[in-house]
Structures are given as structure tokens and as C-alpha cells.
Amino acid sequence: MAPAVALAVLVALVALVAPGLGAAPGCDHPVHRWCSSRDTAVACQVQSRCPSLPQPAAAPVELSLYYESLCPACREFLVLRLFPTWLLLPEEMLSITLVPYGNAQERNVSGKLDFECQHGPEECLGNMMEACLMHEAKNFSTYFPVIFCLESGSSVTKNLEAVCPPPRPSLPLTGDVPVPLSVPCARQCLQIYAPELDSGRISACVQGDTGVALMHHNAQLTEALDPPHQYVPWITINGVWQGARGARWGWDTLGTPLSSPCPPQKHTDELQAQAEASLLGLVCHLYQGEKPEVCGGSKAPKIQPGCRR
């Protein structure tokens, strides 16, 4: 007798011998179909008696990084922790949101929005460049390597289109994986990691109203944090929210910033410390699905103190 038939017969016998253990009253599927799919098993409330059904995929660990482009601690966390962890883990384990704004201040000057950044105008430019890059690329796996290149180079605002400086010997670094603090290259970050992107569109975004709107949106996201951020990098874990029309992370389906900020997301001192010490270990610990071999745990030195408000 085939295993599936035998299982269906067993379920039917259980229903006959113990009616109280049968299917739900609203189940209109024949007994031999109860275990044919997860939806049917749920409808008939017999999931526990259908061991052959595939288990639902585990939700990814959701991580949001609130940062500013020229903050040394932000750059270190992004380059030495976040990017290597993203490279090492399968896509379904970790979902990342980047919010470049940090400790900036938004002002309305004669009816126009203006921004004052902690590390000066160049940081405001860097924040807007990265926000516009995300807006144009849409796909995380496209823009994150470019942002890594920008943040790990000698100049965040010049590495997008300017030729990188002569390579420096990279020092061995301890962490989840070794990563150099500068990226020696002879080409632009876009040419290396995302040659399909149009740098002209990114520049137009930075110089136009779209860049201002993106920064205003990031200001809203940052100001909506609960508890309010005290420094950057500020890390939230498993803080999921839904925007209008089911969009996530504050963008609608057309890639336009949503008007309402996100609700409070989860941040604790303990999660922050764990993420700074070993982000890979933290994500591996929090993920509820089958873990890859790389989840063996790791120890890393603490990153320097963040940029306080």
C-alpha cells in the first residue's frame, strides 16, 4: 500500500473510532484529501496528523540600520559587520533596511526643506546620494554592494563617480570575516558593483526634489523610533511594519516614499550590544528555520562608540 493511501486510511480510522478527533465541522474535503496540502489540513484542522506536509518557511530576521554616511562607527558597523553577514547568510535568513539620516536636523527655510547634518554638508550629500541610489536601484542586492563600496572607501561622496585613490595595504581585521577598511580600485563604485545603473539619474535625484523628499521621509522614519535613537548606528531587530497598499519599508509599489512614518520598531541595549559584538551570531540565534553551516558562532571586538546626538 502506498504511504499516502495508508496515511489517509489511518486518518479515516481515527475519525471513525474517535469522532471528537475528526475534522472541523466546516471541512468539506473528503477524508483521503485531508493531508493532500497544508491549506486543506488547516481547513480541516488536522495538521498535527499530517507529518508528511512540508513545514512553512521561517520568516527572515528583519534588521533596520539607522545611520549617517560619515559617522565612523556607522561606517565600521556597515563595512565590518553588516555587509559580511549579508554575504555569508542565505537571502531568506536576513532582510535589511537602510535609513541614512542619523542625527541630522530637518528645517523649513522659506517654505523649502533644508537639512543640517552632524558631520557637515558633505554628510548630508552622502546621505542623499545613498538614499537616491536605493531609490533608483530598488533591488537591495544591487545597491547594498555599492553602498559598501562608498562607505569603505576614503571618500563617501566622491567614490560613486570619481576614480578611487591609489590602493593602500589593507590590515588584517578581526570580526565575523576580515574586510579591509578601504576598497582599492581603479574604477567607480557603480562601475564595479552596478554598471547597469545610470549615474545621471542618481545625480538628478540628488539635485532635485526627489532627493529632498527621500531625506524628508528618512527624517520621519528616524523621528518615529520608539525609544528615540540616542546615537548612531541605531539598530532595530524584527521591527516589521506595513505601509500603504501592503508595501514595506516605507516605499509604495512605485518606489515613491510613503507619507506616513513607520510605527515603533524594536530596539534594546542588549540587542544593540549583541549586534555590534557578533551580528552573524545574533542573526543565527534569532532565525527560526534551518540554519546553514556558517552559523557556528563567532566572537568579535566591540566597535567604537557611536555618534551621539
C-alpha positions as semicolon CSV with decimal commas, in nm:
position;residue;x (nm);y (nm);z (nm)
1;M;0,000;0,000;0,000
2;A;0,136;0,345;-0,092
3;P;0,236;0,562;0,208
4;A;-0,008;0,840;0,116
5;V;-0,300;0,594;0,091
6;A;-0,202;0,431;0,418
7;L;-0,192;0,769;0,589
8;A;-0,533;0,864;0,454
9;V;-0,676;0,531;0,576
10;L;-0,522;0,592;0,920
11;V;-0,678;0,937;0,940
12;A;-1,015;0,794;0,837
13;L;-0,993;0,523;1,107
14;V;-0,912;0,786;1,366
15;A;-1,217;0,985;1,259
16;L;-1,440;0,676;1,286
17;V;-1,302;0,543;1,615
18;A;-1,274;0,884;1,782
19;P;-1,523;1,127;1,628
20;G;-1,410;1,402;1,863
21;L;-1,073;1,392;1,693
22;G;-1,215;1,422;1,341
23;A;-1,204;1,719;1,107
24;A;-1,353;2,058;1,176
25;P;-1,728;2,098;1,114
26;G;-1,665;2,330;0,821
27;C;-1,432;2,088;0,643
28;D;-1,587;1,988;0,309
29;H;-1,294;1,780;0,183
30;P;-1,310;1,400;0,165
31;V;-1,106;1,214;0,424
32;H;-0,845;1,089;0,178
33;R;-0,768;1,450;0,082
34;W;-0,717;1,586;0,432
35;C;-0,339;1,560;0,410
36;S;-0,308;1,650;0,041
37;S;-0,199;2,008;0,110
38;R;-0,130;2,238;0,400
39;D;-0,433;2,455;0,318
40;T;-0,662;2,154;0,327
41;A;-0,511;2,027;0,652
42;V;-0,559;2,369;0,811
43;A;-0,918;2,392;0,688
44;C;-0,991;2,052;0,837
45;Q;-0,779;2,118;1,147
46;V;-0,575;1,801;1,109
47;Q;-0,227;1,950;1,065
48;S;-0,087;1,753;1,357
49;R;-0,194;1,427;1,188
50;C;-0,019;1,510;0,858
51;P;0,353;1,477;0,931
52;S;0,442;1,449;0,564
53;L;0,337;1,808;0,492
54;P;0,626;2,048;0,425
55;Q;0,687;2,293;0,706
56;P;0,622;2,662;0,630
57;A;0,933;2,866;0,560
58;A;1,070;3,055;0,857
59;A;1,045;3,433;0,849
60;P;1,372;3,617;0,794
61;V;1,531;3,818;1,070
62;E;1,438;4,180;0,999
63;L;1,713;4,433;1,069
64;S;1,694;4,809;1,020
65;L;2,006;5,025;1,037
66;Y;1,963;5,396;1,112
67;Y;2,291;5,564;1,030
68;E;2,467;5,864;0,880
69;S;2,712;5,839;0,595
70;L;3,019;5,994;0,761
71;C;2,984;5,864;1,116
72;P;3,295;5,647;1,177
73;A;3,108;5,396;1,393
74;C;2,830;5,367;1,133
75;R;3,082;5,302;0,857
76;E;3,259;5,039;1,065
77;F;2,939;4,855;1,150
78;L;2,817;4,858;0,791
79;V;3,153;4,752;0,646
80;L;3,277;4,510;0,913
81;R;2,954;4,356;1,042
82;L;2,651;4,410;0,823
83;F;2,791;4,356;0,476
84;P;2,994;4,042;0,564
85;T;2,695;3,892;0,747
86;W;2,472;3,959;0,447
87;L;2,725;3,790;0,219
88;L;2,758;3,484;0,440
89;L;2,391;3,411;0,500
90;P;2,129;3,289;0,253
91;E;1,887;3,554;0,132
92;E;1,589;3,406;0,316
93;M;1,758;3,445;0,658
94;L;1,815;3,820;0,676
95;S;1,618;4,119;0,548
96;I;1,792;4,456;0,583
97;T;1,660;4,812;0,572
98;L;1,899;5,107;0,547
99;V;1,791;5,453;0,664
100;P;2,062;5,714;0,600
101;Y;1,979;6,017;0,814
102;G;2,105;5,965;1,170
103;N;2,146;6,275;1,384
104;A;2,056;6,521;1,110
105;Q;1,809;6,805;1,167
106;E;1,532;6,897;0,925
107;R;1,439;7,264;0,888
108;N;1,181;7,455;0,687
109;V;1,353;7,760;0,536
110;S;1,118;7,993;0,348
111;G;0,889;7,705;0,260
112;K;1,169;7,471;0,149
113;L;1,311;7,180;0,343
114;D;1,675;7,200;0,442
115;F;1,894;6,957;0,635
116;E;2,179;7,012;0,879
117;C;2,396;6,707;0,938
118;Q;2,620;6,619;1,230
119;H;2,935;6,593;1,019
120;G;2,859;6,886;0,793
121;P;2,725;6,940;0,440
122;E;2,931;6,655;0,293
123;E;2,747;6,409;0,517
124;C;2,412;6,549;0,402
125;L;2,528;6,492;0,046
126;G;2,637;6,138;0,130
127;N;2,305;6,059;0,298
128;M;2,112;6,187;-0,003
129;M;2,336;6,007;-0,252
130;E;2,274;5,675;-0,080
131;A;1,900;5,741;-0,047
132;C;1,883;5,826;-0,420
133;L;2,089;5,518;-0,505
134;M;1,839;5,299;-0,319
135;H;1,550;5,479;-0,488
136;E;1,691;5,422;-0,837
137;A;1,819;5,068;-0,789
138;K;1,515;4,938;-0,597
139;N;1,678;4,595;-0,551
140;F;1,871;4,555;-0,226
141;S;2,127;4,317;-0,373
142;T;2,202;4,581;-0,637
143;Y;2,251;4,888;-0,418
144;F;2,398;4,738;-0,099
145;P;2,737;4,647;-0,256
146;V;2,759;5,000;-0,397
147;I;2,690;5,149;-0,053
148;F;2,951;4,915;0,094
149;C;3,199;5,044;-0,165
150;L;3,115;5,406;-0,082
151;E;3,137;5,360;0,294
152;S;3,459;5,157;0,287
153;G;3,645;5,399;0,059
154;S;3,838;5,710;0,154
155;S;3,555;5,945;0,048
156;V;3,188;5,852;0,060
157;T;3,077;6,136;-0,164
158;K;3,349;6,102;-0,427
159;N;3,368;5,726;-0,476
160;L;3,040;5,699;-0,666
161;E;3,170;5,860;-0,983
162;A;3,529;5,968;-0,916
163;V;3,825;5,735;-0,958
164;C;3,923;5,578;-0,628
165;P;4,257;5,676;-0,471
166;P;4,567;5,456;-0,510
167;P;4,531;5,130;-0,316
168;R;4,659;5,115;0,039
169;P;4,777;4,793;0,204
170;S;4,480;4,657;0,393
171;L;4,533;4,550;0,751
172;P;4,401;4,215;0,875
173;L;4,091;4,280;1,078
174;T;3,914;4,057;1,326
175;G;3,543;4,017;1,311
176;D;3,289;3,784;1,158
177;V;3,512;3,787;0,850
178;P;3,812;4,001;0,758
179;V;3,724;4,306;0,548
180;P;3,956;4,594;0,450
181;L;3,860;4,946;0,557
182;S;3,928;5,083;0,208
183;V;3,843;4,931;-0,126
184;P;4,140;4,959;-0,362
185;C;4,003;5,006;-0,710
186;A;4,065;5,191;-1,033
187;R;3,702;5,235;-1,128
188;Q;3,392;5,390;-0,986
189;C;3,180;5,206;-0,729
190;L;2,891;5,200;-0,975
191;Q;3,108;5,054;-1,248
192;I;3,230;4,783;-1,018
193;Y;2,908;4,673;-0,849
194;A;2,616;4,807;-1,052
195;P;2,721;4,908;-1,404
196;E;2,360;4,884;-1,517
197;L;2,259;5,185;-1,306
198;D;2,250;5,530;-1,462
199;S;2,464;5,769;-1,258
200;G;2,291;6,061;-1,430
201;R;1,956;5,961;-1,279
202;I;2,114;5,937;-0,935
203;S;2,269;6,282;-0,977
204;A;1,935;6,426;-1,092
205;C;1,769;6,276;-0,784
206;V;2,030;6,432;-0,554
207;Q;1,997;6,773;-0,717
208;G;1,618;6,771;-0,744
209;D;1,302;6,746;-0,541
210;T;1,314;6,366;-0,522
211;G;1,628;6,370;-0,310
212;V;1,470;6,619;-0,070
213;A;1,157;6,403;-0,046
214;L;1,366;6,095;0,026
215;M;1,554;6,272;0,305
216;H;1,228;6,406;0,449
217;H;1,095;6,051;0,454
218;N;1,408;5,921;0,628
219;A;1,368;6,202;0,882
220;Q;1,015;6,081;0,952
221;L;1,130;5,721;0,990
222;T;1,406;5,823;1,229
223;E;1,187;6,054;1,436
224;A;0,925;5,779;1,470
225;L;1,166;5,547;1,650
226;D;1,045;5,435;1,992
227;P;1,253;5,457;2,201
228;P;1,406;5,760;2,027
229;H;1,756;5,698;1,900
230;Q;2,035;5,826;2,122
231;Y;2,322;5,762;1,884
232;V;2,405;5,603;1,554
233;P;2,440;5,337;1,435
234;W;2,098;5,257;1,583
235;I;1,988;4,900;1,516
236;T;1,636;4,760;1,534
237;I;1,567;4,389;1,512
238;N;1,248;4,224;1,391
239;G;1,068;4,556;1,368
240;V;0,833;4,480;1,079
241;W;0,572;4,724;0,956
242;Q;0,337;4,751;0,664
243;G;0,290;5,067;0,461
244;A;0,010;5,167;0,229
245;R;-0,106;4,912;-0,026
246;G;0,091;4,640;0,151
247;A;0,428;4,797;0,071
248;R;0,708;4,751;0,319
249;W;0,990;4,968;0,448
250;G;0,816;5,296;0,366
251;W;0,801;5,272;-0,014
252;D;0,494;5,218;-0,224
253;T;0,486;4,978;-0,517
254;L;0,614;5,252;-0,749
255;G;0,918;5,323;-0,536
256;T;0,777;5,652;-0,407
257;P;0,821;5,741;-0,037
258;L;0,509;5,693;0,169
259;S;0,377;5,991;0,361
260;S;0,334;5,822;0,699
261;P;0,633;5,718;0,912
262;C;0,675;5,365;1,038
263;P;0,545;5,263;1,381
264;P;0,790;5,199;1,665
265;Q;1,043;4,926;1,599
266;K;1,224;4,702;1,842
267;H;1,549;4,831;1,992
268;T;1,711;4,729;2,320
269;D;2,057;4,790;2,461
270;E;2,107;4,414;2,469
271;L;2,022;4,367;2,101
272;Q;2,243;4,661;2,007
273;A;2,538;4,520;2,201
274;Q;2,491;4,172;2,055
275;A;2,469;4,309;1,701
276;E;2,787;4,510;1,749
277;A;2,974;4,218;1,905
278;S;2,871;3,949;1,655
279;L;2,588;4,023;1,415
280;L;2,630;3,687;1,246
281;G;2,587;3,505;1,577
282;L;2,281;3,715;1,666
283;V;2,104;3,652;1,335
284;C;2,182;3,281;1,354
285;H;2,040;3,272;1,706
286;L;1,720;3,456;1,616
287;Y;1,642;3,273;1,292
288;Q;1,381;3,002;1,349
289;G;1,442;2,799;1,034
290;E;1,708;2,551;0,935
291;K;2,044;2,714;0,991
292;P;2,338;2,695;0,747
293;E;2,680;2,565;0,843
294;V;2,817;2,916;0,881
295;C;2,604;2,956;1,195
296;G;2,877;2,826;1,418
297;G;2,909;3,135;1,633
298;S;3,186;3,390;1,636
299;K;3,344;3,643;1,863
300;A;3,446;3,991;1,760
301;P;3,584;4,303;1,929
302;K;3,339;4,577;2,015
303;I;3,304;4,858;1,763
304;Q;3,396;5,208;1,878
305;P;3,122;5,415;2,046
306;G;2,858;5,557;1,815
307;C;2,795;5,919;1,716
308;R;2,570;6,059;1,989
309;R;2,308;6,320;1,924
